[in-house]
Amino acid sequence: MPQVMEFKLPDLGEGLTEAEIVRWLVAVGDVVAIDQPVVEVETAKAMVEVPCPYGGVVTARFGEEGTELPVGAPLITVAVGASSLPEAPAAQAAEAEGSGNVPRPLIGYGEDHSRPARRRRVRPVTAAVSAPVVVAPVAPAAPVVSAGPVPVISPLVRKLAKDGGVDLRALKGSGPEGLILRADVEAALAALRAPEPAPAAPVAPAVAVQGERIPLKGVRGAVAEKLSRSRREIPDATCWVDADATELMAARAAMNAVGGPKISVLALLARICTAALAKYPELNSTVDLAAKEIVRLPSVHLGFAAQTERGLVVPVVRDAQHRNPESLSAEFARLTELARAGKLAPADLTGGTFTLNNYGVFGVDGSTPIINHPEAAMLGVGRIIDKPWVHEGQLAVRKVVQLSLTFDHRVCDGGTAGGFLRYVADCVESPAVLLRSL
C-alpha cells in the first residue's frame, strides 16, 4: 500500500521565513524522483527551485502560483511505495544505496544556482491512493489531512476517536514514527470540549485609503525592511568631495587600448576602495549589538548596487581585496548579468562588508544613501561630467565626479571617514598614488 508523504517548504537559508510560489514544475499525478525540483519560488533574496526529498506520485499541491507560503507550510504530498508505479531512475539508485524514500538533505543549497537547472518533464500517471487527488488550497491555520493510511494500531484508540467525533487523519501522533496514541485522542477530545472564548467587542472598520495597493513583499519588502532597520539602528553621517577624474579616465583608456578584456570605471573605483579599506579598516566592520563590540572584518566582500526589473539588488564580490581591475570587471559583469536575469543565488546577495554605489548611471551628481545593514559604510559615486576646474593654476574643462561616503558613526569618527574619502579622491585625481599600495 502506498504511503503518502508530506513535503513542507524548507528553510531556504539566510533567515528567510517565507517564499512566493512562482511556477509549479510538476502537476498532480506526475511521477517525481528523489531530489527532483518540483516548484520554483521567489524569496526576498532570489528565485530558487525547490527539490523534493521523496520519490513517487504527486497527490496534492498546496497553493496556487502567486501564493506566499511560510517556511514549514505544506508544499506537496507524494505517494511513495506503490507497487504499480514505475520507479524513476533516481529513486532506483537511492534504493540500490539502501536509502529508499527516507528524507534526505535537499540538494541545491549552497551550490551555484547561477547556471540554469536541468528540468525533466514527467509522464502523468494515476496514483493508487485511497482518496481522490486534488489541488489543495492554502490554509495554514487548518491541520493537514493525510490521504494515506492512518497510523493507529489499537482498536481502542479508534473506538475512542469514533465515539468522540475525532478525525484521526487530522491528528499528529506523538508515538514512534507518528503513531497515534490514546493520549493524542484524549487531548483532541479535551480541545473539542473546551469552552469557546467570548466574542470580542466589535471594532469599527478602518477607512481604507483610496488608491492602488501594491503588496510590500518579495524583493521590495526585503529592501524596505533592511533600509528601515538601517535607519533605526545606525547613526549614520555623510561627507562628500568633488574630484577631478580626468587622469583616472585617461588611465582607463590607456588600459583598454592595449587589448584584452575591457576595464570598467566601476572596477577601478572598486580597486581604489579596497586599497582605502586597507588603510582605514575601521570602515570594513560591523557592530555586534548583543556583545556591544565592533567587529573588524578580515576580508572585503564588496557589494555593488544593481537596478533590475525586480528592484534594487546588491550582489557581492567575494574577497575583492585579492582581485585586480581586470578580475573585478569580469566579476561585476557576471553578477550584473545574473541579476538582470533574476538568477542570482542567495549566497550572491549576502555577506557584504562594504558597498560601492554608482548612482551616476542615473544621471545624478550626489546622494546620501542609506547604509546596507549590517555594514558600516557605503561609497557613492555620481556622474562624471565636464566642468570648469582650476588645473595647475589655469581654468580648464576637466572631468569631475562627486564622491560621498556614508558611514556608521559608532565605528569611527569624522577624521577617519574624511581620511578614507580623501585617499579615494587622491587616487581618482592621481591614479599613480594607488601604485604605492600595490
TILUM-586221 format. One line per field, with one value per residue (C-alpha): residue number from 1; residue in three letters; x, y, z. Coordinates in nm, 2 decimals. Each point is the difference from the previous one (the first is absolute). Example, Ala and Ser with C-alpha at 12.3 -4.5 7.8 and 13.67 -1.06 7.14 Angstrom:
// TILUM-586221
resi: 1; 2
resn: ala; ser
px: 1.23; 0.14
py: -0.45; 0.34
pz: 0.78; -0.07
END
This chain:
// TILUM-586221
resi: 1; 2; 3; 4; 5; 6; 7; 8; 9; 10; 11; 12; 13; 14; 15; 16; 17; 18; 19; 20; 21; 22; 23; 24; 25; 26; 27; 28; 29; 30; 31; 32; 33; 34; 35; 36; 37; 38; 39; 40; 41; 42; 43; 44; 45; 46; 47; 48; 49; 50; 51; 52; 53; 54; 55; 56; 57; 58; 59; 60; 61; 62; 63; 64; 65; 66; 67; 68; 69; 70; 71; 72; 73; 74; 75; 76; 77; 78; 79; 80; 81; 82; 83; 84; 85; 86; 87; 88; 89; 90; 91; 92; 93; 94; 95; 96; 97; 98; 99; 100; 101; 102; 103; 104; 105; 106; 107; 108; 109; 110; 111; 112; 113; 114; 115; 116; 117; 118; 119; 120; 121; 122; 123; 124; 125; 126; 127; 128; 129; 130; 131; 132; 133; 134; 135; 136; 137; 138; 139; 140; 141; 142; 143; 144; 145; 146; 147; 148; 149; 150; 151; 152; 153; 154; 155; 156; 157; 158; 159; 160; 161; 162; 163; 164; 165; 166; 167; 168; 169; 170; 171; 172; 173; 174; 175; 176; 177; 178; 179; 180; 181; 182; 183; 184; 185; 186; 187; 188; 189; 190; 191; 192; 193; 194; 195; 196; 197; 198; 199; 200; 201; 202; 203; 204; 205; 206; 207; 208; 209; 210; 211; 212; 213; 214; 215; 216; 217; 218; 219; 220; 221; 222; 223; 224; 225; 226; 227; 228; 229; 230; 231; 232; 233; 234; 235; 236; 237; 238; 239; 240; 241; 242; 243; 244; 245; 246; 247; 248; 249; 250; 251; 252; 253; 254; 255; 256; 257; 258; 259; 260; 261; 262; 263; 264; 265; 266; 267; 268; 269; 270; 271; 272; 273; 274; 275; 276; 277; 278; 279; 280; 281; 282; 283; 284; 285; 286; 287; 288; 289; 290; 291; 292; 293; 294; 295; 296; 297; 298; 299; 300; 301; 302; 303; 304; 305; 306; 307; 308; 309; 310; 311; 312; 313; 314; 315; 316; 317; 318; 319; 320; 321; 322; 323; 324; 325; 326; 327; 328; 329; 330; 331; 332; 333; 334; 335; 336; 337; 338; 339; 340; 341; 342; 343; 344; 345; 346; 347; 348; 349; 350; 351; 352; 353; 354; 355; 356; 357; 358; 359; 360; 361; 362; 363; 364; 365; 366; 367; 368; 369; 370; 371; 372; 373; 374; 375; 376; 377; 378; 379; 380; 381; 382; 383; 384; 385; 386; 387; 388; 389; 390; 391; 392; 393; 394; 395; 396; 397; 398; 399; 400; 401; 402; 403; 404; 405; 406; 407; 408; 409; 410; 411; 412; 413; 414; 415; 416; 417; 418; 419; 420; 421; 422; 423; 424; 425; 426; 427; 428; 429; 430; 431; 432; 433; 434; 435; 436; 437; 438
resn: met; pro; gln; val; met; glu; phe; lys; leu; pro; asp; leu; gly; glu; gly; leu; thr; glu; ala; glu; ile; val; arg; trp; leu; val; ala; val; gly; asp; val; val; ala; ile; asp; gln; pro; val; val; glu; val; glu; thr; ala; lys; ala; met; val; glu; val; pro; cys; pro; tyr; gly; gly; val; val; thr; ala; arg; phe; gly; glu; glu; gly; thr; glu; leu; pro; val; gly; ala; pro; leu; ile; thr; val; ala; val; gly; ala; ser; ser; leu; pro; glu; ala; pro; ala; ala; gln; ala; ala; glu; ala; glu; gly; ser; gly; asn; val; pro; arg; pro; leu; ile; gly; tyr; gly; glu; asp; his; ser; arg; pro; ala; arg; arg; arg; arg; val; arg; pro; val; thr; ala; ala; val; ser; ala; pro; val; val; val; ala; pro; val; ala; pro; ala; ala; pro; val; val; ser; ala; gly; pro; val; pro; val; ile; ser; pro; leu; val; arg; lys; leu; ala; lys; asp; gly; gly; val; asp; leu; arg; ala; leu; lys; gly; ser; gly; pro; glu; gly; leu; ile; leu; arg; ala; asp; val; glu; ala; ala; leu; ala; ala; leu; arg; ala; pro; glu; pro; ala; pro; ala; ala; pro; val; ala; pro; ala; val; ala; val; gln; gly; glu; arg; ile; pro; leu; lys; gly; val; arg; gly; ala; val; ala; glu; lys; leu; ser; arg; ser; arg; arg; glu; ile; pro; asp; ala; thr; cys; trp; val; asp; ala; asp; ala; thr; glu; leu; met; ala; ala; arg; ala; ala; met; asn; ala; val; gly; gly; pro; lys; ile; ser; val; leu; ala; leu; leu; ala; arg; ile; cys; thr; ala; ala; leu; ala; lys; tyr; pro; glu; leu; asn; ser; thr; val; asp; leu; ala; ala; lys; glu; ile; val; arg; leu; pro; ser; val; his; leu; gly; phe; ala; ala; gln; thr; glu; arg; gly; leu; val; val; pro; val; val; arg; asp; ala; gln; his; arg; asn; pro; glu; ser; leu; ser; ala; glu; phe; ala; arg; leu; thr; glu; leu; ala; arg; ala; gly; lys; leu; ala; pro; ala; asp; leu; thr; gly; gly; thr; phe; thr; leu; asn; asn; tyr; gly; val; phe; gly; val; asp; gly; ser; thr; pro; ile; ile; asn; his; pro; glu; ala; ala; met; leu; gly; val; gly; arg; ile; ile; asp; lys; pro; trp; val; his; glu; gly; gln; leu; ala; val; arg; lys; val; val; gln; leu; ser; leu; thr; phe; asp; his; arg; val; cys; asp; gly; gly; thr; ala; gly; gly; phe; leu; arg; tyr; val; ala; asp; cys; val; glu; ser; pro; ala; val; leu; leu; arg; ser; leu
px: 0.00; 0.14; 0.10; -0.09; 0.29; -0.04; 0.28; 0.01; 0.16; 0.36; 0.22; 0.17; 0.27; 0.11; -0.28; -0.28; -0.34; -0.22; 0.00; -0.24; -0.10; 0.11; -0.05; -0.09; 0.24; -0.22; -0.38; -0.22; 0.05; 0.36; 0.27; 0.29; 0.34; 0.19; 0.16; -0.19; -0.10; -0.38; -0.06; 0.17; -0.04; 0.11; 0.15; 0.11; 0.34; -0.04; -0.19; 0.06; -0.11; -0.10; 0.07; -0.21; 0.16; -0.25; -0.06; -0.35; -0.32; -0.11; -0.34; -0.06; 0.15; -0.05; -0.03; -0.05; 0.26; 0.04; -0.09; 0.24; 0.08; 0.19; 0.29; -0.14; -0.33; -0.11; 0.13; -0.10; -0.09; 0.16; -0.13; 0.31; 0.03; -0.28; 0.08; -0.18; 0.21; 0.30; 0.31; 0.19; 0.38; 0.10; -0.23; 0.14; 0.35; -0.11; -0.14; 0.32; 0.19; -0.24; -0.16; -0.34; -0.24; 0.12; 0.05; 0.34; 0.17; -0.13; 0.25; 0.05; 0.06; 0.35; 0.08; 0.02; -0.36; 0.12; -0.01; -0.35; -0.11; -0.08; -0.37; -0.15; -0.37; -0.17; -0.30; -0.32; -0.12; -0.29; 0.10; -0.14; -0.10; -0.30; -0.14; -0.05; 0.28; -0.07; 0.19; -0.03; -0.06; 0.24; -0.13; 0.29; -0.22; -0.18; 0.16; 0.12; -0.21; 0.21; -0.15; 0.20; -0.06; -0.07; 0.29; -0.22; 0.06; -0.23; -0.37; -0.08; 0.16; -0.21; -0.32; 0.08; 0.05; -0.32; -0.21; 0.13; -0.02; 0.37; 0.14; 0.32; 0.13; 0.02; 0.21; 0.38; 0.11; 0.25; 0.11; 0.28; -0.01; -0.31; -0.21; -0.32; -0.03; -0.30; 0.15; -0.02; -0.37; -0.07; 0.18; -0.21; -0.32; 0.10; 0.05; -0.34; -0.17; 0.18; -0.23; 0.02; 0.14; -0.24; -0.04; 0.21; -0.17; -0.07; 0.26; -0.10; 0.15; 0.29; -0.05; 0.21; 0.23; -0.10; 0.25; 0.18; 0.13; 0.33; 0.10; 0.32; 0.16; 0.28; 0.30; -0.19; -0.10; 0.35; 0.15; -0.26; 0.07; 0.38; 0.00; -0.24; 0.22; 0.31; -0.17; -0.11; 0.33; 0.28; 0.09; 0.13; 0.18; 0.11; 0.29; 0.08; 0.25; 0.04; 0.29; 0.17; -0.03; 0.17; 0.32; -0.20; -0.20; 0.33; 0.15; -0.30; 0.02; 0.37; -0.08; -0.27; 0.22; 0.24; -0.26; -0.15; -0.32; -0.13; 0.05; -0.31; 0.00; -0.18; 0.29; 0.26; -0.21; -0.04; 0.38; 0.05; -0.26; 0.18; 0.33; -0.17; -0.16; 0.35; 0.10; -0.32; -0.12; -0.25; -0.24; 0.01; -0.17; -0.34; -0.15; -0.10; -0.27; -0.05; 0.36; 0.05; 0.30; 0.13; 0.11; 0.27; -0.02; 0.31; -0.14; -0.16; -0.32; -0.10; -0.36; -0.11; -0.35; -0.17; -0.34; -0.21; -0.36; -0.06; 0.13; 0.33; 0.24; 0.35; 0.22; 0.32; 0.35; 0.18; 0.36; 0.01; 0.33; 0.18; -0.13; 0.15; -0.21; -0.03; -0.13; -0.24; -0.13; -0.08; -0.17; -0.21; -0.11; -0.08; -0.21; -0.18; -0.11; -0.13; -0.17; -0.19; -0.10; -0.12; 0.23; 0.22; 0.03; -0.07; 0.37; 0.08; -0.21; 0.12; 0.31; 0.11; 0.23; 0.01; -0.21; 0.09; -0.30; 0.04; -0.31; 0.16; -0.16; -0.33; 0.14; 0.03; 0.30; -0.05; -0.19; -0.01; -0.07; -0.12; 0.26; -0.05; -0.06; 0.20; 0.29; 0.17; 0.05; -0.09; 0.18; -0.22; 0.12; -0.18; 0.02; 0.33; -0.06; 0.19; 0.03; 0.21; 0.29; 0.32; 0.28; 0.37; -0.11; -0.21; -0.37; -0.07; -0.28; 0.06; -0.20; -0.13; -0.18; -0.16; 0.09; -0.20; 0.06; -0.28; 0.14; -0.11; 0.12; 0.02; 0.30; 0.21; 0.01; -0.01; 0.38; 0.02; -0.29; 0.15; 0.34; -0.16; -0.19; 0.30; 0.22; -0.26; -0.02; 0.38; 0.01; -0.27; 0.19; 0.34; -0.02; 0.37; -0.07; -0.15; 0.33; 0.14; -0.24; 0.02
py: 0.00; 0.34; 0.24; 0.37; 0.22; 0.37; 0.23; 0.34; 0.32; -0.03; 0.27; 0.15; 0.16; 0.36; 0.04; -0.01; -0.07; -0.01; -0.05; 0.06; -0.27; 0.12; -0.32; -0.36; -0.24; -0.30; -0.07; -0.23; -0.35; 0.05; -0.24; 0.17; -0.13; 0.06; 0.35; 0.11; 0.37; 0.03; 0.37; 0.33; 0.25; 0.36; 0.10; 0.34; -0.08; -0.19; -0.25; -0.36; -0.34; -0.23; -0.37; -0.27; -0.26; -0.27; -0.20; -0.10; 0.14; 0.36; -0.02; 0.36; 0.35; 0.26; 0.35; 0.16; 0.20; 0.34; -0.14; 0.09; -0.29; 0.01; -0.23; -0.33; 0.02; -0.30; 0.01; -0.33; -0.35; -0.30; -0.36; -0.23; -0.37; -0.08; -0.33; 0.11; 0.31; 0.00; 0.10; 0.30; -0.06; 0.22; -0.20; -0.33; 0.13; 0.10; -0.34; -0.16; 0.20; -0.11; 0.34; -0.05; 0.29; 0.11; 0.38; 0.12; 0.33; 0.21; 0.05; 0.34; 0.22; 0.15; -0.10; 0.22; 0.09; 0.24; -0.26; -0.10; -0.32; -0.31; -0.09; -0.33; -0.01; -0.31; -0.20; 0.03; -0.33; -0.10; -0.04; -0.29; 0.19; -0.04; 0.35; 0.21; 0.23; 0.37; 0.32; 0.12; 0.37; 0.18; -0.01; 0.04; 0.01; -0.33; -0.34; -0.20; -0.31; -0.28; -0.21; -0.31; -0.27; 0.13; -0.10; -0.16; -0.35; -0.03; -0.07; 0.17; 0.32; -0.02; -0.05; 0.28; 0.23; -0.11; 0.04; 0.35; 0.11; 0.05; -0.03; -0.21; 0.13; 0.34; -0.11; 0.00; -0.30; 0.03; -0.36; -0.16; 0.09; 0.21; -0.27; 0.14; -0.09; 0.01; 0.32; 0.17; -0.08; 0.11; 0.33; 0.06; -0.08; 0.24; 0.27; -0.06; 0.02; 0.32; 0.30; 0.25; 0.34; 0.28; 0.20; 0.32; 0.33; 0.12; 0.24; 0.27; -0.07; 0.22; 0.22; -0.13; 0.25; 0.04; -0.09; -0.29; -0.25; -0.18; -0.28; 0.08; -0.35; -0.18; 0.21; 0.33; -0.12; -0.12; 0.33; 0.20; -0.20; 0.02; 0.38; 0.05; -0.20; 0.19; 0.33; -0.13; -0.14; 0.19; 0.36; 0.09; 0.31; 0.10; 0.20; 0.07; 0.15; 0.09; -0.16; 0.06; -0.34; 0.10; -0.20; -0.31; 0.01; 0.03; -0.29; -0.21; 0.09; -0.10; -0.34; -0.08; 0.11; -0.28; -0.27; -0.27; 0.03; 0.35; 0.16; 0.18; 0.32; -0.19; -0.25; 0.28; 0.16; -0.34; -0.05; 0.34; -0.09; -0.32; 0.20; 0.26; -0.26; -0.15; 0.34; 0.06; -0.34; 0.16; 0.04; -0.37; -0.11; -0.06; 0.06; -0.29; 0.15; -0.31; -0.01; 0.38; -0.04; 0.13; -0.28; 0.08; -0.24; -0.15; -0.03; 0.26; -0.14; 0.29; 0.05; 0.22; 0.13; -0.13; 0.11; -0.28; -0.06; -0.16; 0.30; 0.10; -0.28; 0.00; -0.29; -0.06; -0.05; -0.24; 0.08; 0.31; 0.10; -0.28; 0.10; 0.23; 0.24; -0.26; -0.27; 0.25; 0.11; -0.37; -0.07; 0.32; -0.09; -0.36; 0.09; 0.29; -0.24; -0.25; 0.27; 0.13; -0.36; -0.06; -0.30; 0.12; -0.26; 0.12; -0.04; 0.26; 0.26; -0.04; 0.04; 0.34; 0.21; 0.33; 0.13; 0.21; 0.18; 0.15; 0.22; 0.20; -0.24; 0.17; 0.34; 0.15; 0.16; -0.08; -0.19; -0.09; -0.38; -0.22; -0.24; -0.36; -0.15; -0.15; 0.16; 0.31; 0.22; 0.06; 0.20; 0.18; 0.11; 0.26; 0.06; 0.09; 0.32; 0.29; 0.29; 0.31; -0.08; 0.17; -0.22; 0.10; 0.36; 0.02; -0.02; -0.31; -0.24; -0.32; -0.32; 0.05; -0.25; 0.04; -0.27; -0.05; -0.22; -0.10; -0.17; -0.14; 0.25; -0.27; -0.17; 0.32; 0.38; 0.25; 0.02; -0.37; 0.04; 0.32; -0.17; -0.29; 0.22; 0.23; -0.30; -0.12; 0.35; 0.01; -0.33; 0.12; 0.32; -0.16; -0.38; -0.03; 0.05; -0.35; -0.15; 0.05; -0.26; -0.26
pz: 0.00; -0.09; 0.28; -0.05; 0.11; 0.06; -0.12; 0.18; -0.13; 0.13; 0.16; -0.30; 0.21; 0.09; 0.25; -0.26; 0.14; -0.30; -0.38; -0.28; -0.25; -0.34; -0.21; 0.06; -0.18; 0.06; -0.01; 0.21; -0.13; -0.12; 0.10; 0.18; 0.08; 0.32; 0.00; -0.32; 0.00; 0.05; 0.03; -0.07; 0.28; 0.05; 0.33; 0.11; -0.13; -0.32; -0.22; 0.13; -0.14; 0.30; -0.04; 0.17; 0.23; -0.10; -0.31; -0.11; -0.13; 0.08; 0.17; 0.09; -0.03; 0.26; -0.14; -0.34; -0.19; 0.17; 0.35; 0.28; 0.24; 0.33; 0.06; 0.14; -0.18; -0.21; -0.36; -0.16; 0.09; -0.17; 0.00; 0.03; 0.00; -0.25; -0.17; -0.32; -0.04; -0.23; 0.20; -0.12; -0.06; 0.29; 0.24; -0.12; 0.06; 0.35; 0.07; -0.12; 0.26; 0.27; 0.05; -0.15; 0.05; 0.34; 0.02; -0.11; 0.01; -0.30; -0.27; -0.17; 0.30; 0.05; -0.36; -0.31; -0.10; -0.26; -0.28; -0.12; 0.15; -0.22; 0.02; -0.09; -0.09; 0.13; -0.13; 0.20; 0.14; 0.23; 0.36; 0.18; 0.31; 0.22; -0.05; -0.31; -0.11; 0.03; 0.00; 0.35; 0.08; 0.24; 0.35; 0.24; 0.31; -0.08; 0.07; -0.29; -0.06; -0.14; -0.29; 0.11; 0.26; 0.36; 0.23; 0.27; 0.14; 0.30; -0.07; 0.33; -0.13; -0.32; 0.20; 0.24; -0.29; -0.18; 0.31; 0.06; -0.36; -0.04; -0.36; 0.04; -0.33; 0.14; 0.30; 0.02; 0.20; 0.29; -0.02; -0.19; -0.38; 0.06; 0.16; 0.15; 0.37; 0.24; 0.15; -0.34; -0.03; 0.35; -0.05; -0.32; 0.20; 0.27; -0.26; -0.15; 0.33; 0.11; 0.02; -0.29; 0.09; 0.03; -0.32; -0.01; 0.00; -0.36; -0.13; -0.24; -0.34; -0.10; -0.30; -0.28; -0.17; -0.36; -0.28; -0.15; 0.26; -0.08; 0.23; 0.19; -0.04; -0.18; -0.09; 0.06; 0.35; 0.09; -0.11; 0.20; 0.31; -0.03; -0.07; 0.29; 0.23; -0.11; 0.08; 0.34; 0.11; -0.17; 0.09; -0.35; -0.13; -0.35; -0.13; -0.36; -0.24; -0.36; -0.18; -0.34; -0.17; -0.33; 0.08; 0.11; -0.33; -0.19; 0.19; -0.08; -0.37; 0.00; 0.16; -0.25; -0.29; 0.05; -0.07; 0.22; 0.20; 0.05; 0.34; 0.14; 0.20; 0.28; 0.01; 0.04; 0.28; 0.17; -0.01; 0.15; 0.27; 0.10; 0.03; 0.21; 0.23; 0.06; 0.13; 0.19; 0.12; 0.24; -0.29; -0.09; 0.32; 0.16; 0.34; 0.22; 0.21; 0.22; 0.10; -0.02; -0.22; -0.33; -0.22; -0.25; -0.29; -0.17; -0.35; -0.23; -0.15; -0.22; -0.08; -0.29; -0.06; -0.32; -0.12; -0.15; -0.11; 0.34; 0.18; 0.16; 0.09; 0.14; -0.14; 0.19; -0.14; 0.24; 0.12; -0.21; 0.16; -0.19; -0.34; -0.26; -0.22; -0.28; 0.24; 0.16; -0.34; -0.09; 0.33; -0.02; -0.35; 0.10; 0.31; -0.18; -0.28; 0.26; 0.19; -0.31; -0.09; 0.36; 0.04; 0.29; 0.28; 0.36; 0.07; -0.27; 0.19; 0.35; 0.21; -0.13; 0.22; -0.20; -0.28; -0.31; -0.14; -0.35; -0.02; -0.28; -0.25; 0.08; -0.10; 0.34; 0.17; 0.37; 0.26; 0.37; -0.02; 0.28; 0.13; -0.10; 0.35; 0.17; -0.18; 0.13; -0.31; -0.37; -0.26; -0.25; -0.35; -0.21; -0.37; -0.16; -0.20; -0.16; 0.24; 0.03; 0.24; 0.11; -0.12; 0.05; 0.06; -0.31; -0.06; -0.21; -0.09; 0.19; 0.07; 0.35; 0.23; 0.34; 0.26; 0.32; 0.30; 0.24; 0.31; 0.33; 0.26; 0.26; -0.17; -0.06; 0.03; -0.28; -0.02; -0.11; -0.25; -0.14; -0.04; -0.18; -0.24; -0.06; -0.09; -0.25; -0.15; -0.03; -0.18; -0.24; -0.07; -0.02; -0.06; 0.06; 0.37; -0.01; -0.12; 0.35; 0.15; -0.29
END
